[in-house]
């Protein structure tokens, strides 16, 4: 699975949790979950759990703490998939 495919799947996973539709329309690698999409920390945990389920990976606590933006999340998912 390449980066663009992961990004598209991540977009689907994140969509139910967004609070800023306008920012979501510009969802890119540079999108920040908290400042751009106004996702709260509880929903960020839900996103991480959904990512684990969808990609069938385990995300450790250290990696979880880094998953505050799309770029870091993509990198972590790509690393776990290899």
Order of alpha helices (4+ residues) and beta strands (2+ residues): alpha-alpha-alpha-alpha-alpha
